[in-house]
Amino acid sequence: MSSIKFDTQKKTLLIQKLQAYFMKELDFELGQFDSEFLLDFISEELGAYYYNQGLSDAQNLLQQKIEIITEGFYELEKVTI
């Protein structure tokens, strides 16, 4: 799997969210460099877990939808003798 990369706009937004969280919850001002470093760490070390969970959730949802469609086919069947 390739590493998780964000475009500049998303990365800027994520950094701002990290900085706001640290300020609100920890009363700590997280600088730009430290924020980027932390975001890179989270992406590299934890990102795959979230990514895999998202794939699993999508697969489960798709399976549920396929079962509904399959049941619909059975409902369309005509009675035969």
PDB file as gemmi writes it, atoms N, CA and C in Angstrom:
CRYST1    1.000    1.000    1.000  90.00  90.00  90.00 P 1                      
ATOM      1  N   MET A   1       0.844  -1.178   0.000  1.00  0.00           N  
ATOM      2  CA  MET A   1       0.000   0.000   0.000  1.00  0.00           C  
ATOM      3  C   MET A   1       0.887   1.239   0.000  1.00  0.00           C  
ATOM      4  N   SER A   2       0.519   2.207  -0.799  1.00  0.00           N  
ATOM      5  CA  SER A   2       1.281   3.447  -0.834  1.00  0.00           C  
ATOM      6  C   SER A   2       0.963   4.270   0.408  1.00  0.00           C  
ATOM      7  N   SER A   3       1.850   5.181   0.730  1.00  0.00           N  
ATOM      8  CA  SER A   3       1.642   6.005   1.921  1.00  0.00           C  
ATOM      9  C   SER A   3       0.495   6.983   1.688  1.00  0.00           C  
ATOM     10  N   ILE A   4      -0.095   7.416   2.782  1.00  0.00           N  
ATOM     11  CA  ILE A   4      -1.232   8.338   2.720  1.00  0.00           C  
ATOM     12  C   ILE A   4      -0.680   9.757   2.540  1.00  0.00           C  
ATOM     13  N   LYS A   5      -1.101  10.401   1.483  1.00  0.00           N  
ATOM     14  CA  LYS A   5      -0.667  11.765   1.181  1.00  0.00           C  
ATOM     15  C   LYS A   5      -1.893  12.652   1.018  1.00  0.00           C  
ATOM     16  N   PHE A   6      -1.782  13.882   1.464  1.00  0.00           N  
ATOM     17  CA  PHE A   6      -2.854  14.863   1.327  1.00  0.00           C  
ATOM     18  C   PHE A   6      -2.371  16.008   0.454  1.00  0.00           C  
ATOM     19  N   ASP A   7      -3.296  16.586  -0.315  1.00  0.00           N  
ATOM     20  CA  ASP A   7      -2.910  17.768  -1.082  1.00  0.00           C  
ATOM     21  C   ASP A   7      -2.682  18.926  -0.109  1.00  0.00           C  
ATOM     22  N   THR A   8      -2.105  19.995  -0.601  1.00  0.00           N  
ATOM     23  CA  THR A   8      -1.712  21.118   0.245  1.00  0.00           C  
ATOM     24  C   THR A   8      -2.881  21.693   1.028  1.00  0.00           C  
ATOM     25  N   GLN A   9      -4.030  21.827   0.382  1.00  0.00           N  
ATOM     26  CA  GLN A   9      -5.202  22.409   1.038  1.00  0.00           C  
ATOM     27  C   GLN A   9      -5.685  21.528   2.190  1.00  0.00           C  
ATOM     28  N   LYS A  10      -5.767  20.227   1.971  1.00  0.00           N  
ATOM     29  CA  LYS A  10      -6.205  19.319   3.031  1.00  0.00           C  
ATOM     30  C   LYS A  10      -5.186  19.255   4.157  1.00  0.00           C  
ATOM     31  N   LYS A  11      -3.909  19.232   3.799  1.00  0.00           N  
ATOM     32  CA  LYS A  11      -2.866  19.176   4.821  1.00  0.00           C  
ATOM     33  C   LYS A  11      -2.904  20.422   5.692  1.00  0.00           C  
ATOM     34  N   THR A  12      -3.115  21.566   5.084  1.00  0.00           N  
ATOM     35  CA  THR A  12      -3.228  22.816   5.839  1.00  0.00           C  
ATOM     36  C   THR A  12      -4.410  22.757   6.799  1.00  0.00           C  
ATOM     37  N   LEU A  13      -5.542  22.244   6.323  1.00  0.00           N  
ATOM     38  CA  LEU A  13      -6.730  22.126   7.171  1.00  0.00           C  
ATOM     39  C   LEU A  13      -6.476  21.173   8.336  1.00  0.00           C  
ATOM     40  N   LEU A  14      -5.840  20.033   8.068  1.00  0.00           N  
ATOM     41  CA  LEU A  14      -5.555  19.069   9.121  1.00  0.00           C  
ATOM     42  C   LEU A  14      -4.588  19.640  10.157  1.00  0.00           C  
ATOM     43  N   ILE A  15      -3.615  20.380   9.704  1.00  0.00           N  
ATOM     44  CA  ILE A  15      -2.668  21.020  10.618  1.00  0.00           C  
ATOM     45  C   ILE A  15      -3.391  22.029  11.505  1.00  0.00           C  
ATOM     46  N   GLN A  16      -4.285  22.806  10.918  1.00  0.00           N  
ATOM     47  CA  GLN A  16      -5.060  23.766  11.703  1.00  0.00           C  
ATOM     48  C   GLN A  16      -5.918  23.058  12.745  1.00  0.00           C  
ATOM     49  N   LYS A  17      -6.487  21.920  12.371  1.00  0.00           N  
ATOM     50  CA  LYS A  17      -7.300  21.158  13.317  1.00  0.00           C  
ATOM     51  C   LYS A  17      -6.442  20.624  14.467  1.00  0.00           C  
ATOM     52  N   LEU A  18      -5.250  20.135  14.155  1.00  0.00           N  
ATOM     53  CA  LEU A  18      -4.341  19.679  15.206  1.00  0.00           C  
ATOM     54  C   LEU A  18      -3.972  20.823  16.147  1.00  0.00           C  
ATOM     55  N   GLN A  19      -3.647  21.964  15.569  1.00  0.00           N  
ATOM     56  CA  GLN A  19      -3.273  23.117  16.383  1.00  0.00           C  
ATOM     57  C   GLN A  19      -4.433  23.566  17.272  1.00  0.00           C  
ATOM     58  N   ALA A  20      -5.639  23.583  16.719  1.00  0.00           N  
ATOM     59  CA  ALA A  20      -6.814  23.983  17.499  1.00  0.00           C  
ATOM     60  C   ALA A  20      -7.083  22.987  18.618  1.00  0.00           C  
ATOM     61  N   TYR A  21      -6.926  21.705  18.338  1.00  0.00           N  
ATOM     62  CA  TYR A  21      -7.142  20.673  19.353  1.00  0.00           C  
ATOM     63  C   TYR A  21      -6.147  20.836  20.495  1.00  0.00           C  
ATOM     64  N   PHE A  22      -4.881  20.997  20.164  1.00  0.00           N  
ATOM     65  CA  PHE A  22      -3.864  21.145  21.201  1.00  0.00           C  
ATOM     66  C   PHE A  22      -4.125  22.391  22.058  1.00  0.00           C  
ATOM     67  N   MET A  23      -4.571  23.460  21.412  1.00  0.00           N  
ATOM     68  CA  MET A  23      -4.843  24.688  22.159  1.00  0.00           C  
ATOM     69  C   MET A  23      -6.059  24.500  23.062  1.00  0.00           C  
ATOM     70  N   LYS A  24      -7.122  23.926  22.527  1.00  0.00           N  
ATOM     71  CA  LYS A  24      -8.368  23.779  23.284  1.00  0.00           C  
ATOM     72  C   LYS A  24      -8.230  22.751  24.415  1.00  0.00           C  
ATOM     73  N   GLU A  25      -7.692  21.591  24.094  1.00  0.00           N  
ATOM     74  CA  GLU A  25      -7.665  20.492  25.060  1.00  0.00           C  
ATOM     75  C   GLU A  25      -6.449  20.498  25.984  1.00  0.00           C  
ATOM     76  N   LEU A  26      -5.331  21.002  25.480  1.00  0.00           N  
ATOM     77  CA  LEU A  26      -4.091  20.938  26.257  1.00  0.00           C  
ATOM     78  C   LEU A  26      -3.531  22.306  26.618  1.00  0.00           C  
ATOM     79  N   ASP A  27      -4.195  23.355  26.128  1.00  0.00           N  
ATOM     80  CA  ASP A  27      -3.721  24.724  26.345  1.00  0.00           C  
ATOM     81  C   ASP A  27      -2.243  24.839  25.952  1.00  0.00           C  
ATOM     82  N   PHE A  28      -1.936  24.293  24.785  1.00  0.00           N  
ATOM     83  CA  PHE A  28      -0.568  24.256  24.282  1.00  0.00           C  
ATOM     84  C   PHE A  28      -0.564  24.715  22.841  1.00  0.00           C  
ATOM     85  N   GLU A  29       0.285  25.676  22.533  1.00  0.00           N  
ATOM     86  CA  GLU A  29       0.388  26.173  21.166  1.00  0.00           C  
ATOM     87  C   GLU A  29       1.356  25.301  20.385  1.00  0.00           C  
ATOM     88  N   LEU A  30       0.825  24.597  19.411  1.00  0.00           N  
ATOM     89  CA  LEU A  30       1.620  23.705  18.580  1.00  0.00           C  
ATOM     90  C   LEU A  30       2.044  24.469  17.334  1.00  0.00           C  
ATOM     91  N   GLY A  31       3.346  24.597  17.130  1.00  0.00           N  
ATOM     92  CA  GLY A  31       3.865  25.345  15.997  1.00  0.00           C  
ATOM     93  C   GLY A  31       3.657  24.630  14.671  1.00  0.00           C  
ATOM     94  N   GLN A  32       3.894  25.341  13.596  1.00  0.00           N  
ATOM     95  CA  GLN A  32       3.697  24.805  12.244  1.00  0.00           C  
ATOM     96  C   GLN A  32       4.550  23.564  11.993  1.00  0.00           C  
ATOM     97  N   PHE A  33       5.838  23.650  12.311  1.00  0.00           N  
ATOM     98  CA  PHE A  33       6.749  22.524  12.075  1.00  0.00           C  
ATOM     99  C   PHE A  33       6.325  21.307  12.887  1.00  0.00           C  
ATOM    100  N   ASP A  34       6.048  21.518  14.181  1.00  0.00           N  
ATOM    101  CA  ASP A  34       5.633  20.409  15.041  1.00  0.00           C  
ATOM    102  C   ASP A  34       4.308  19.814  14.575  1.00  0.00           C  
ATOM    103  N   SER A  35       3.403  20.650  14.097  1.00  0.00           N  
ATOM    104  CA  SER A  35       2.113  20.175  13.601  1.00  0.00           C  
ATOM    105  C   SER A  35       2.297  19.297  12.365  1.00  0.00           C  
ATOM    106  N   GLU A  36       3.138  19.737  11.452  1.00  0.00           N  
ATOM    107  CA  GLU A  36       3.407  18.945  10.252  1.00  0.00           C  
ATOM    108  C   GLU A  36       4.067  17.621  10.620  1.00  0.00           C  
ATOM    109  N   PHE A  37       5.009  17.672  11.538  1.00  0.00           N  
ATOM    110  CA  PHE A  37       5.704  16.470  11.986  1.00  0.00           C  
ATOM    111  C   PHE A  37       4.716  15.494  12.618  1.00  0.00           C  
ATOM    112  N   LEU A  38       3.819  15.988  13.479  1.00  0.00           N  
ATOM    113  CA  LEU A  38       2.824  15.148  14.132  1.00  0.00           C  
ATOM    114  C   LEU A  38       1.850  14.564  13.117  1.00  0.00           C  
ATOM    115  N   LEU A  39       1.405  15.378  12.167  1.00  0.00           N  
ATOM    116  CA  LEU A  39       0.489  14.892  11.132  1.00  0.00           C  
ATOM    117  C   LEU A  39       1.154  13.790  10.308  1.00  0.00           C  
ATOM    118  N   ASP A  40       2.410  13.971   9.942  1.00  0.00           N  
ATOM    119  CA  ASP A  40       3.133  12.947   9.187  1.00  0.00           C  
ATOM    120  C   ASP A  40       3.238  11.655   9.996  1.00  0.00           C  
ATOM    121  N   PHE A  41       3.528  11.796  11.295  1.00  0.00           N  
ATOM    122  CA  PHE A  41       3.622  10.620  12.161  1.00  0.00           C  
ATOM    123  C   PHE A  41       2.292   9.881  12.224  1.00  0.00           C  
ATOM    124  N   ILE A  42       1.206  10.614  12.453  1.00  0.00           N  
ATOM    125  CA  ILE A  42      -0.122   9.994  12.543  1.00  0.00           C  
ATOM    126  C   ILE A  42      -0.455   9.303  11.224  1.00  0.00           C  
ATOM    127  N   SER A  43      -0.186   9.967  10.117  1.00  0.00           N  
ATOM    128  CA  SER A  43      -0.487   9.389   8.803  1.00  0.00           C  
ATOM    129  C   SER A  43       0.305   8.106   8.567  1.00  0.00           C  
ATOM    130  N   GLU A  44       1.581   8.127   8.889  1.00  0.00           N  
ATOM    131  CA  GLU A  44       2.448   6.979   8.621  1.00  0.00           C  
ATOM    132  C   GLU A  44       2.204   5.821   9.577  1.00  0.00           C  
ATOM    133  N   GLU A  45       2.020   6.127  10.845  1.00  0.00           N  
ATOM    134  CA  GLU A  45       1.934   5.077  11.853  1.00  0.00           C  
ATOM    135  C   GLU A  45       0.511   4.616  12.156  1.00  0.00           C  
ATOM    136  N   LEU A  46      -0.477   5.487  12.010  1.00  0.00           N  
ATOM    137  CA  LEU A  46      -1.851   5.146  12.371  1.00  0.00           C  
ATOM    138  C   LEU A  46      -2.803   5.152  11.183  1.00  0.00           C  
ATOM    139  N   GLY A  47      -2.433   5.861  10.143  1.00  0.00           N  
ATOM    140  CA  GLY A  47      -3.328   6.044   9.004  1.00  0.00           C  
ATOM    141  C   GLY A  47      -3.816   4.751   8.389  1.00  0.00           C  
ATOM    142  N   ALA A  48      -2.953   3.751   8.292  1.00  0.00           N  
ATOM    143  CA  ALA A  48      -3.338   2.483   7.663  1.00  0.00           C  
ATOM    144  C   ALA A  48      -4.459   1.795   8.437  1.00  0.00           C  
ATOM    145  N   TYR A  49      -4.465   1.955   9.760  1.00  0.00           N  
ATOM    146  CA  TYR A  49      -5.532   1.347  10.560  1.00  0.00           C  
ATOM    147  C   TYR A  49      -6.888   1.973  10.227  1.00  0.00           C  
ATOM    148  N   TYR A  50      -6.915   3.289  10.117  1.00  0.00           N  
ATOM    149  CA  TYR A  50      -8.157   3.983   9.759  1.00  0.00           C  
ATOM    150  C   TYR A  50      -8.566   3.669   8.317  1.00  0.00           C  
ATOM    151  N   TYR A  51      -7.601   3.619   7.455  1.00  0.00           N  
ATOM    152  CA  TYR A  51      -7.852   3.294   6.050  1.00  0.00           C  
ATOM    153  C   TYR A  51      -8.464   1.900   5.926  1.00  0.00           C  
ATOM    154  N   ASN A  52      -7.846   0.930   6.599  1.00  0.00           N  
ATOM    155  CA  ASN A  52      -8.341  -0.443   6.547  1.00  0.00           C  
ATOM    156  C   ASN A  52      -9.736  -0.557   7.149  1.00  0.00           C  
ATOM    157  N   GLN A  53      -9.994   0.163   8.229  1.00  0.00           N  
ATOM    158  CA  GLN A  53     -11.323   0.133   8.835  1.00  0.00           C  
ATOM    159  C   GLN A  53     -12.351   0.723   7.867  1.00  0.00           C  
ATOM    160  N   GLY A  54     -11.987   1.778   7.163  1.00  0.00           N  
ATOM    161  CA  GLY A  54     -12.871   2.369   6.166  1.00  0.00           C  
ATOM    162  C   GLY A  54     -13.179   1.389   5.043  1.00  0.00           C  
ATOM    163  N   LEU A  55     -12.162   0.660   4.591  1.00  0.00           N  
ATOM    164  CA  LEU A  55     -12.380  -0.356   3.568  1.00  0.00           C  
ATOM    165  C   LEU A  55     -13.304  -1.457   4.077  1.00  0.00           C  
ATOM    166  N   SER A  56     -13.103  -1.882   5.308  1.00  0.00           N  
ATOM    167  CA  SER A  56     -13.945  -2.925   5.895  1.00  0.00           C  
ATOM    168  C   SER A  56     -15.393  -2.450   6.016  1.00  0.00           C  
ATOM    169  N   ASP A  57     -15.578  -1.212   6.454  1.00  0.00           N  
ATOM    170  CA  ASP A  57     -16.925  -0.651   6.570  1.00  0.00           C  
ATOM    171  C   ASP A  57     -17.604  -0.582   5.204  1.00  0.00           C  
ATOM    172  N   ALA A  58     -16.858  -0.165   4.184  1.00  0.00           N  
ATOM    173  CA  ALA A  58     -17.409  -0.075   2.829  1.00  0.00           C  
ATOM    174  C   ALA A  58     -17.762  -1.460   2.306  1.00  0.00           C  
ATOM    175  N   GLN A  59     -16.909  -2.439   2.566  1.00  0.00           N  
ATOM    176  CA  GLN A  59     -17.163  -3.804   2.118  1.00  0.00           C  
ATOM    177  C   GLN A  59     -18.418  -4.365   2.791  1.00  0.00           C  
ATOM    178  N   ASN A  60     -18.579  -4.113   4.088  1.00  0.00           N  
ATOM    179  CA  ASN A  60     -19.764  -4.587   4.801  1.00  0.00           C  
ATOM    180  C   ASN A  60     -21.027  -3.927   4.263  1.00  0.00           C  
ATOM    181  N   LEU A  61     -20.963  -2.637   3.990  1.00  0.00           N  
ATOM    182  CA  LEU A  61     -22.118  -1.935   3.438  1.00  0.00           C  
ATOM    183  C   LEU A  61     -22.478  -2.491   2.063  1.00  0.00           C  
ATOM    184  N   LEU A  62     -21.477  -2.703   1.232  1.00  0.00           N  
ATOM    185  CA  LEU A  62     -21.712  -3.264  -0.097  1.00  0.00           C  
ATOM    186  C   LEU A  62     -22.345  -4.653   0.003  1.00  0.00           C  
ATOM    187  N   GLN A  63     -21.853  -5.471   0.914  1.00  0.00           N  
ATOM    188  CA  GLN A  63     -22.404  -6.815   1.099  1.00  0.00           C  
ATOM    189  C   GLN A  63     -23.867  -6.743   1.507  1.00  0.00           C  
ATOM    190  N   GLN A  64     -24.223  -5.813   2.398  1.00  0.00           N  
ATOM    191  CA  GLN A  64     -25.620  -5.639   2.810  1.00  0.00           C  
ATOM    192  C   GLN A  64     -26.489  -5.247   1.621  1.00  0.00           C  
ATOM    193  N   LYS A  65     -26.001  -4.334   0.796  1.00  0.00           N  
ATOM    194  CA  LYS A  65     -26.763  -3.882  -0.373  1.00  0.00           C  
ATOM    195  C   LYS A  65     -26.932  -5.019  -1.390  1.00  0.00           C  
ATOM    196  N   ILE A  66     -25.887  -5.825  -1.575  1.00  0.00           N  
ATOM    197  CA  ILE A  66     -25.970  -6.959  -2.497  1.00  0.00           C  
ATOM    198  C   ILE A  66     -27.017  -7.956  -2.007  1.00  0.00           C  
ATOM    199  N   GLU A  67     -27.064  -8.190  -0.696  1.00  0.00           N  
ATOM    200  CA  GLU A  67     -28.064  -9.106  -0.152  1.00  0.00           C  
ATOM    201  C   GLU A  67     -29.481  -8.585  -0.395  1.00  0.00           C  
ATOM    202  N   ILE A  68     -29.685  -7.295  -0.261  1.00  0.00           N  
ATOM    203  CA  ILE A  68     -31.002  -6.698  -0.516  1.00  0.00           C  
ATOM    204  C   ILE A  68     -31.390  -6.875  -1.981  1.00  0.00           C  
ATOM    205  N   ILE A  69     -30.442  -6.637  -2.883  1.00  0.00           N  
ATOM    206  CA  ILE A  69     -30.713  -6.792  -4.312  1.00  0.00           C  
ATOM    207  C   ILE A  69     -31.015  -8.253  -4.634  1.00  0.00           C  
ATOM    208  N   THR A  70     -30.235  -9.165  -4.066  1.00  0.00           N  
ATOM    209  CA  THR A  70     -30.444 -10.595  -4.297  1.00  0.00           C  
ATOM    210  C   THR A  70     -31.836 -11.017  -3.822  1.00  0.00           C  
ATOM    211  N   GLU A  71     -32.252 -10.542  -2.653  1.00  0.00           N  
ATOM    212  CA  GLU A  71     -33.599 -10.839  -2.158  1.00  0.00           C  
ATOM    213  C   GLU A  71     -34.651 -10.306  -3.129  1.00  0.00           C  
ATOM    214  N   GLY A  72     -34.403  -9.161  -3.719  1.00  0.00           N  
ATOM    215  CA  GLY A  72     -35.321  -8.584  -4.696  1.00  0.00           C  
ATOM    216  C   GLY A  72     -35.509  -9.476  -5.912  1.00  0.00           C  
ATOM    217  N   PHE A  73     -34.434 -10.138  -6.353  1.00  0.00           N  
ATOM    218  CA  PHE A  73     -34.546 -11.057  -7.478  1.00  0.00           C  
ATOM    219  C   PHE A  73     -35.468 -12.230  -7.137  1.00  0.00           C  
ATOM    220  N   TYR A  74     -35.308 -12.752  -5.929  1.00  0.00           N  
ATOM    221  CA  TYR A  74     -36.166 -13.867  -5.513  1.00  0.00           C  
ATOM    222  C   TYR A  74     -37.627 -13.443  -5.450  1.00  0.00           C  
ATOM    223  N   GLU A  75     -37.888 -12.212  -5.058  1.00  0.00           N  
ATOM    224  CA  GLU A  75     -39.258 -11.715  -4.998  1.00  0.00           C  
ATOM    225  C   GLU A  75     -39.881 -11.608  -6.398  1.00  0.00           C  
ATOM    226  N   LEU A  76     -39.058 -11.430  -7.413  1.00  0.00           N  
ATOM    227  CA  LEU A  76     -39.547 -11.313  -8.790  1.00  0.00           C  
ATOM    228  C   LEU A  76     -39.836 -12.661  -9.454  1.00  0.00           C  
ATOM    229  N   GLU A  77     -39.318 -13.722  -8.864  1.00  0.00           N  
ATOM    230  CA  GLU A  77     -39.504 -15.041  -9.482  1.00  0.00           C  
ATOM    231  C   GLU A  77     -40.983 -15.405  -9.547  1.00  0.00           C  
ATOM    232  N   LYS A  78     -41.337 -16.074 -10.617  1.00  0.00           N  
ATOM    233  CA  LYS A  78     -42.694 -16.564 -10.826  1.00  0.00           C  
ATOM    234  C   LYS A  78     -42.808 -17.976 -10.272  1.00  0.00           C  
ATOM    235  N   VAL A  79     -43.977 -18.308  -9.783  1.00  0.00           N  
ATOM    236  CA  VAL A  79     -44.220 -19.654  -9.263  1.00  0.00           C  
ATOM    237  C   VAL A  79     -44.276 -20.613 -10.445  1.00  0.00           C  
ATOM    238  N   THR A  80     -43.578 -21.725 -10.329  1.00  0.00           N  
ATOM    239  CA  THR A  80     -43.595 -22.759 -11.357  1.00  0.00           C  
ATOM    240  C   THR A  80     -43.936 -24.099 -10.717  1.00  0.00           C  
ATOM    241  N   ILE A  81     -44.451 -24.981 -11.533  1.00  0.00           N  
ATOM    242  CA  ILE A  81     -44.805 -26.313 -11.033  1.00  0.00           C  
ATOM    243  C   ILE A  81     -43.922 -27.341 -11.674  1.00  0.00           C  
TER     244      ILE A  81                                                      
END                                                                             
